[in-house]
Amino acid sequence: MVLNELRSDDKIWGIFVREEEYRPSGLDMYGRCPYYLSQNRSILEPSVSEFLIKNGAKYEYPGGKKFAVCLTHDIDYVNIPGQKKRHKVLDYLKGASGVKKRMFDNFRDIISLEEGYGAKSSFYFLALEKGEEDYNYDIRELENELCHISDKGWEVGLHGGHNAYDSLKNIKVQKKRIEKVLGKKVIGYRNHYLRFKVPDTWELLKDAGFKYDTTFGYADMIGFRNGMCHPFKPFNLNTNQEIDILEIPLIVMDGTLFQYMKLDNKTAWDYIKLLIDKTERYNGVLTILWHNNNMFGEHLKLYEKILDYCRRQGAWMACGEDVWRHWTEVTK
């Protein structure tokens, strides 16, 4: 029914399937389709979700909640890297207090914070080996932390390395590494640097056995990349078939706000609140990515402000796995 409704409007269908990304007019330095080259300038409007709601689509969440927030953390660093990369990391933190020589193994602190707001989240870990690009830690040394996260009911997923998005072999190897450490299957994925290729990456992730992806958002702009504030199954225009994987689209990333858009906390909050309110209006799911190395100083205060506002608005704040499980059940 959903596909038939979307196909009835050529403009909406083109936005939903990201038709322009099959023949991109240009890519950025990481091979990504950037927002600044997109023809869809209404990035802050969930136009496709709005279309579905107006055509009778209904969405529900546990406990009668009106909308959901999917909380996620990409674990790029566990501690300050060597001197060669030190300045790069400190620049990324943008002056957050208390970070000098501080370890970023703050997973238990994050869990404790979220627990106080009745929330849960996903932690996506890199599973790289020495010599691979952006290797910053050995996943095997984090076995106790990964197991603690999982035992508490939070989620451990895979943060695919730079080139995994375009290689089934790399995805499978990294998936196997993290599963060996965790002692169980992982079902959730996000690629490093949000590298993604429509529709190929979805097909590779499906073939590798992932149940959902949450990479699909722009690095250079927050908002609704394909007009959706709801999870969806992607459609492959090359095969004319739906892909059997759930996309939980990424809508807000801390790095986008502070690095690409260069916003201060006050302006960042104005944007975030706007997107929360729009997602609530259309009974959607707002996915937020907040790196563990941004859980300090003013950036931590902003994350707490997000949790507090979402709780007061009555959001279901869940990890990606719980969103996938709920979505699978209600769409059967």
C-alpha positions as CSV (number, residue, x, y, z in Angstrom):
1,M,0.0,0.0,0.0
2,V,2.8,2.5,0.9
3,L,4.7,2.0,-2.3
4,N,1.5,2.3,-4.4
5,E,0.7,5.6,-2.6
6,L,4.2,7.0,-3.1
7,R,4.3,6.0,-6.8
8,S,1.1,8.0,-7.4
9,D,3.1,11.2,-7.1
10,D,6.2,11.5,-9.3
11,K,7.8,14.2,-7.2
12,I,7.3,12.4,-3.9
13,W,8.4,9.1,-5.4
14,G,11.6,10.7,-6.7
15,I,12.5,12.2,-3.3
16,F,11.7,8.9,-1.5
17,V,13.9,6.7,-3.7
18,R,16.6,9.5,-4.1
19,E,16.4,9.2,-7.8
20,E,19.0,11.9,-8.3
21,E,21.6,9.9,-6.4
22,Y,21.6,7.2,-9.0
23,R,23.3,9.7,-11.3
24,P,24.9,12.2,-8.9
25,S,26.0,15.5,-10.2
26,G,29.0,15.5,-7.9
27,L,30.4,13.8,-4.8
28,D,32.4,15.2,-1.9
29,M,35.9,14.2,-0.8
30,Y,34.5,11.1,0.9
31,G,32.5,10.0,-2.2
32,R,29.2,11.0,-0.5
33,C,26.3,12.8,-2.1
34,P,26.2,16.1,-0.2
35,Y,23.1,18.2,0.6
36,Y,24.6,21.2,-1.1
37,L,24.3,19.5,-4.5
38,S,20.8,18.1,-3.9
39,Q,17.8,19.3,-5.8
40,N,15.6,18.8,-2.8
41,R,16.1,22.0,-0.8
42,S,13.3,21.3,1.7
43,I,15.5,19.2,3.9
44,L,13.8,20.4,7.1
45,E,10.4,19.2,5.9
46,P,9.5,15.5,6.1
47,S,7.5,15.8,2.9
48,V,7.2,12.1,2.1
49,S,6.1,11.3,5.6
50,E,3.6,14.1,5.5
51,F,2.3,12.8,2.2
52,L,1.8,9.3,3.8
53,I,0.0,10.7,6.8
54,K,-2.3,12.7,4.6
55,N,-3.1,9.5,2.7
56,G,-4.1,7.6,5.7
57,A,-0.9,6.1,7.1
58,K,-1.0,5.5,10.9
59,Y,2.0,4.8,13.2
60,E,2.0,3.7,16.8
61,Y,4.6,3.1,19.5
62,P,4.9,1.2,22.8
63,G,3.0,2.6,25.7
64,G,0.7,4.7,23.4
65,K,3.6,7.2,22.7
66,K,2.9,9.6,19.9
67,F,6.4,9.5,18.4
68,A,9.9,8.0,18.9
69,V,13.5,9.0,19.3
70,C,16.2,6.6,18.3
71,L,19.3,7.4,20.2
72,T,22.7,6.4,18.8
73,H,26.4,6.8,19.4
74,D,29.3,6.2,17.0
75,I,32.4,5.1,18.8
76,D,35.3,6.6,16.8
77,Y,37.6,7.0,19.7
78,V,38.0,5.2,23.0
79,N,40.9,7.4,24.2
80,I,43.0,10.2,22.8
81,P,45.1,8.8,19.9
82,G,48.8,9.3,19.6
83,Q,50.5,12.7,19.4
84,K,50.1,12.7,15.6
85,K,46.3,12.8,15.7
86,R,46.0,14.6,19.1
87,H,45.3,18.1,17.6
88,K,42.8,16.7,15.1
89,V,40.8,15.2,17.9
90,L,40.9,18.2,20.2
91,D,39.8,20.4,17.2
92,Y,36.9,18.0,16.7
93,L,35.9,18.5,20.4
94,K,35.8,22.2,19.8
95,G,37.0,23.2,23.3
96,A,34.8,20.9,25.4
97,S,36.0,21.2,29.0
98,G,37.8,18.4,30.9
99,V,38.9,16.4,27.8
100,K,42.7,16.8,28.1
101,K,44.1,13.3,28.2
102,R,40.7,12.1,29.3
103,M,39.6,8.6,28.2
104,F,36.5,8.2,26.1
105,D,35.5,4.9,27.6
106,N,32.4,6.7,29.0
107,F,29.9,4.1,27.9
108,R,28.6,3.4,31.5
109,D,28.2,7.1,32.1
110,I,26.1,7.5,29.0
111,I,24.0,4.5,30.0
112,S,23.5,5.9,33.5
113,L,22.5,9.3,32.0
114,E,20.0,7.9,29.6
115,E,18.6,5.5,32.1
116,G,17.6,8.5,34.3
117,Y,15.4,9.7,31.4
118,G,13.8,6.3,30.7
119,A,15.8,6.1,27.5
120,K,18.0,3.5,25.7
121,S,20.5,3.8,22.9
122,S,22.8,2.0,20.4
123,F,26.6,2.1,20.4
124,Y,28.2,1.4,17.1
125,F,31.8,0.2,17.4
126,L,34.6,0.1,14.8
127,A,36.0,-3.4,14.3
128,L,39.2,-2.6,12.5
129,E,42.7,-4.1,12.6
130,K,46.0,-2.2,12.9
131,G,47.0,-0.7,9.6
132,E,43.4,-0.2,8.4
133,E,42.3,3.4,7.9
134,D,41.0,5.1,11.1
135,Y,42.1,2.2,13.4
136,N,41.9,3.8,16.8
137,Y,41.3,0.9,19.2
138,D,41.2,-2.8,19.4
139,I,37.7,-4.1,19.7
140,R,39.0,-7.2,21.6
141,E,40.2,-5.0,24.4
142,L,36.6,-3.8,25.0
143,E,35.0,-7.1,25.5
144,N,33.9,-6.3,29.1
145,E,32.4,-3.0,28.0
146,L,30.5,-4.4,25.0
147,C,29.1,-7.2,27.1
148,H,28.1,-4.7,29.8
149,I,26.3,-2.5,27.3
150,S,24.4,-5.6,25.9
151,D,23.6,-7.0,29.3
152,K,22.0,-3.7,30.4
153,G,19.7,-3.9,27.4
154,W,21.4,-1.2,25.3
155,E,22.5,-2.2,21.8
156,V,25.9,-2.9,20.3
157,G,26.1,-2.5,16.6
158,L,28.8,-2.2,13.9
159,H,30.4,1.0,12.8
160,G,31.7,0.0,9.4
161,G,35.1,1.3,8.4
162,H,35.8,3.9,5.7
163,N,35.5,1.5,2.8
164,A,33.0,-1.0,4.1
165,Y,30.1,0.7,2.6
166,D,31.2,-0.4,-0.9
167,S,32.6,-3.9,-0.1
168,L,30.6,-7.0,1.0
169,K,33.9,-8.6,2.0
170,N,34.8,-5.8,4.4
171,I,31.4,-5.6,5.9
172,K,31.3,-9.4,6.6
173,V,34.9,-9.5,8.0
174,Q,34.1,-6.6,10.4
175,K,30.8,-8.0,11.4
176,K,32.4,-11.3,12.3
177,R,35.1,-9.6,14.4
178,I,32.6,-7.7,16.6
179,E,30.3,-10.7,16.9
180,K,33.2,-12.8,18.1
181,V,33.9,-10.3,20.9
182,L,30.3,-9.8,21.8
183,G,29.4,-13.4,21.6
184,K,26.1,-12.8,19.7
185,K,24.8,-11.5,16.4
186,V,24.7,-7.8,15.7
187,I,21.9,-6.6,13.5
188,G,22.4,-2.8,13.4
189,Y,24.9,-0.8,11.2
190,R,26.2,2.7,10.5
191,N,29.1,3.4,8.2
192,H,32.0,5.6,9.3
193,Y,31.9,9.2,8.0
194,L,28.3,8.4,6.8
195,R,29.8,7.0,3.6
196,F,26.9,5.5,1.6
197,K,25.9,4.6,-1.9
198,V,22.3,4.4,-3.1
199,P,21.1,1.7,-3.5
200,D,24.3,-0.5,-3.4
201,T,25.1,-0.2,0.3
202,W,21.6,-1.3,1.3
203,E,22.0,-4.4,-0.9
204,L,25.4,-5.2,0.6
205,L,24.2,-4.8,4.2
206,K,21.2,-7.1,3.4
207,D,23.5,-9.7,2.0
208,A,25.7,-9.5,5.0
209,G,22.8,-10.3,7.3
210,F,22.1,-6.9,8.9
211,K,18.5,-6.2,9.8
212,Y,18.7,-2.4,9.7
213,D,20.9,0.5,8.8
214,T,21.0,4.0,10.2
215,T,23.7,5.7,8.0
216,F,21.2,7.4,5.7
217,G,21.6,11.1,6.5
218,Y,23.7,14.0,5.1
219,A,27.0,14.8,6.8
220,D,26.7,18.5,5.8
221,M,23.1,19.2,6.8
222,I,20.6,17.8,9.4
223,G,17.1,16.9,8.3
224,F,15.2,14.4,6.2
225,R,17.4,13.2,3.3
226,N,14.5,11.4,1.5
227,G,11.7,13.3,3.1
228,M,11.1,10.5,5.6
229,C,10.8,10.8,9.4
230,H,9.8,7.1,9.5
231,P,11.8,3.9,9.1
232,F,11.3,2.4,5.7
233,K,12.4,-0.4,3.4
234,P,14.4,1.1,0.5
235,F,13.4,0.6,-3.1
236,N,16.0,-0.3,-5.7
237,L,15.3,1.4,-9.0
238,N,17.8,-0.9,-10.8
239,T,16.0,-4.1,-9.9
240,N,12.5,-2.5,-9.4
241,Q,12.3,-4.3,-6.1
242,E,12.1,-3.4,-2.4
243,I,15.3,-4.2,-0.5
244,D,14.8,-6.5,2.6
245,I,16.4,-4.2,5.1
246,L,15.0,-1.5,7.3
247,E,16.4,2.0,7.1
248,I,16.1,4.1,10.2
249,P,17.1,7.4,8.7
250,L,19.6,9.6,10.5
251,I,18.2,13.0,11.0
252,V,20.5,14.8,13.5
253,M,24.3,14.3,14.0
254,D,26.4,16.4,16.4
255,G,29.2,16.7,13.9
256,T,26.9,18.2,11.3
257,L,25.7,20.8,13.8
258,F,29.1,21.8,15.1
259,Q,31.6,21.0,12.3
260,Y,29.7,21.4,9.0
261,M,27.0,24.0,10.0
262,K,29.3,25.6,12.6
263,L,26.4,26.4,15.0
264,D,26.7,27.4,18.6
265,N,24.7,25.5,21.1
266,K,21.7,27.9,21.2
267,T,21.2,27.9,17.4
268,A,21.8,24.1,17.3
269,W,19.1,23.6,19.9
270,D,16.7,25.7,17.8
271,Y,17.2,23.4,14.8
272,I,17.0,20.3,16.9
273,K,13.7,21.4,18.6
274,L,12.3,22.2,15.2
275,L,13.0,18.7,14.0
276,I,11.7,17.0,17.2
277,D,8.5,19.0,16.8
278,K,8.0,18.1,13.2
279,T,8.7,14.4,13.9
280,E,6.1,14.5,16.7
281,R,3.6,16.1,14.4
282,Y,3.9,13.3,11.9
283,N,4.2,10.5,14.5
284,G,7.7,9.7,13.3
285,V,11.1,8.5,14.5
286,L,13.8,11.0,15.1
287,T,17.3,9.4,14.9
288,I,20.0,11.3,16.8
289,L,23.8,10.5,16.6
290,W,25.8,11.9,19.5
291,H,29.4,10.7,19.6
292,N,30.8,9.5,22.9
293,N,33.6,12.1,22.5
294,N,31.1,14.9,22.5
295,M,29.7,13.9,25.9
296,F,31.6,16.7,27.7
297,G,31.0,20.3,28.6
298,E,28.4,22.3,26.7
299,H,27.8,19.5,24.1
300,L,26.8,17.2,27.0
301,K,24.4,19.8,28.4
302,L,22.8,20.0,25.0
303,Y,22.4,16.2,24.8
304,E,20.7,16.3,28.2
305,K,18.5,19.1,27.0
306,I,17.4,16.9,24.1
307,L,16.6,14.0,26.5
308,D,14.7,16.2,28.9
309,Y,12.6,17.8,26.1
310,C,11.8,14.5,24.4
311,R,10.7,13.0,27.8
312,R,8.5,15.9,28.5
313,Q,7.0,15.6,25.0
314,G,6.2,11.9,25.7
315,A,8.6,10.3,23.2
316,W,9.5,6.7,23.2
317,M,13.3,6.9,23.4
318,A,14.8,3.6,22.2
319,C,17.8,2.0,20.6
320,G,17.9,1.0,17.0
321,E,17.3,-2.7,17.7
322,D,14.1,-1.9,19.6
323,V,12.9,0.4,16.9
324,W,13.6,-2.4,14.3
325,R,11.8,-5.0,16.4
326,H,8.8,-2.8,17.0
327,W,8.6,-1.8,13.3
328,T,8.9,-5.4,12.2
329,E,6.0,-6.4,14.5
330,V,3.6,-3.6,13.6
331,T,4.2,-3.9,9.9
332,K,3.6,-7.6,9.6
